[in-house]
Amino acid sequence: MMDKQGFEPSWLPTAWLLISVGIVLFALFVVSMIGYMYYGARKMLFSIQGDNLVITAPVYGRSIPRAALKLDQARVGSLGESPDLKPIRRTGGMALGQVKLGRYHMADGNTAYLYIHTGGQCLLIPTTEGYTLVMETPQPDQLLASLKAR
């Protein structure tokens, strides 16, 4: 009869446990970030504070001086109706269903920052900084009028 003897590394079971826990924690982090971005996009807010247009959105919020907005070229439209409203490539943003946040290349070759939740009526405002803002609001005409009035 042959007797087998040997040693199993004592760290091996601990390593597998740590790797498993790490993978689960990473997956939870990714899922929670996606949830934060998706549900945060439902609460996007566009406001005028002083002489700035302030966009409150998860990760991609910003404050833009009114002087940087080309309000005389601003217009209202729907996503996809013309090349400047047709996103073709995301270059720094997120897309989940109808939600689109962040920097995109448009079909006309320009760069735009999209703040879209359902794909309804959008306000397009070109800027002097080389990009266009595309913001979905319930009343885009009212926001444009408020920006022009100040």
C-alpha positions in Angstrom: 0.0 0.0 0.0 1.3 3.4 -1.0 1.0 6.3 1.4 0.7 9.8 -0.1 2.0 12.7 1.8 2.5 16.3 0.8 1.7 19.9 1.5 -1.0 22.1 -0.1 -0.1 25.8 0.0 -2.0 27.3 2.9 -2.6 30.5 1.1 -4.4 28.9 -1.9 -8.0 28.7 -0.4 -7.6 32.3 0.9 -6.5 33.6 -2.5 -9.6 32.0 -4.2 -11.8 33.6 -1.6 -10.3 37.0 -2.0 -10.5 36.8 -5.8 -14.2 35.8 -5.6 -15.0 38.6 -3.2 -13.1 41.1 -5.3 -15.1 40.1 -8.5 -18.4 40.4 -6.6 -17.5 43.8 -5.2 -16.4 45.1 -8.6 -19.6 43.9 -10.2 -21.7 45.6 -7.5 -19.7 48.8 -8.1 -20.3 48.7 -11.9 -24.0 48.0 -11.5 -24.4 50.8 -8.9 -22.6 53.3 -11.2 -24.9 52.4 -14.1 -27.9 52.8 -11.8 -26.6 56.2 -10.6 -26.1 57.4 -14.1 -29.5 56.2 -15.4 -31.6 57.4 -12.5 -29.6 60.5 -12.1 -30.3 61.3 -15.8 -34.0 61.4 -15.0 -33.4 64.4 -12.7 -31.3 66.5 -15.1 -31.7 70.2 -14.3 -31.0 73.2 -16.5 -30.9 76.5 -14.7 -29.7 80.1 -15.2 -27.6 81.2 -12.2 -26.2 84.7 -12.6 -24.6 84.9 -16.0 -24.1 81.1 -16.4 -26.2 78.2 -17.7 -25.8 75.5 -15.1 -26.4 71.9 -16.2 -26.9 69.5 -13.2 -26.5 66.0 -14.5 -24.6 62.9 -13.2 -20.9 63.1 -14.1 -21.4 65.3 -17.1 -22.8 68.4 -15.4 -21.2 71.7 -16.2 -21.5 75.5 -15.9 -21.2 77.5 -19.1 -20.9 81.3 -19.3 -23.8 82.9 -21.2 -21.2 84.7 -23.3 -20.0 81.4 -24.7 -23.5 80.5 -26.0 -24.4 81.4 -29.6 -28.0 82.2 -28.7 -28.8 83.7 -32.1 -28.1 80.3 -33.7 -30.0 78.3 -31.1 -33.1 76.3 -32.2 -35.5 73.6 -31.1 -35.7 70.2 -32.7 -36.1 66.5 -32.1 -33.2 64.0 -31.9 -32.5 62.4 -35.3 -34.4 64.9 -37.5 -31.3 66.5 -39.0 -27.5 65.6 -39.2 -26.7 68.0 -36.3 -29.3 66.1 -34.2 -28.1 62.6 -35.1 -25.5 61.2 -32.7 -23.3 58.5 -34.4 -20.5 57.9 -32.0 -20.1 58.3 -28.3 -16.7 59.7 -27.4 -17.1 60.4 -23.7 -20.5 59.6 -22.3 -23.0 57.0 -21.7 -26.1 55.6 -23.4 -28.7 53.4 -21.9 -31.8 53.0 -23.9 -33.1 56.5 -24.6 -30.8 58.1 -22.1 -27.7 59.8 -23.7 -25.3 61.8 -21.6 -21.9 63.3 -22.4 -19.8 64.0 -25.5 -20.9 62.6 -28.9 -19.9 63.0 -32.5 -22.8 64.0 -34.7 -23.6 63.0 -38.3 -22.6 66.5 -39.5 -19.1 66.0 -38.1 -19.4 68.3 -35.1 -19.1 67.5 -31.4 -22.1 67.8 -29.1 -22.8 67.4 -25.4 -26.1 65.5 -25.2 -28.4 65.7 -22.2 -31.2 63.4 -23.4 -33.6 61.3 -21.4 -36.5 60.2 -23.7 -35.6 61.7 -27.1 -38.3 64.4 -27.0 -38.0 68.0 -27.9 -34.4 69.4 -27.6 -32.8 72.8 -27.4 -29.6 73.1 -29.5 -27.2 75.8 -28.6 -23.9 76.1 -30.4 -21.0 77.4 -28.3 -17.9 79.4 -29.0 -15.9 76.5 -27.4 -16.4 74.2 -30.4 -19.3 72.1 -29.4 -23.1 72.2 -29.4 -25.3 71.7 -26.4 -28.3 69.4 -27.0 -30.6 69.5 -24.0 -34.0 67.8 -23.7 -36.4 69.8 -21.7 -40.2 69.8 -21.4 -40.3 73.4 -22.6 -37.2 74.2 -24.7 -38.7 77.4 -26.1 -39.1 78.8 -22.5 -35.5 78.0 -21.6 -34.3 79.7 -24.8 -36.4 82.7 -24.1 -35.0 82.9 -20.5 -31.5 82.7 -21.8 -32.1 85.5 -24.4 -33.8 87.7 -21.9 -30.9 88.0 -19.5 
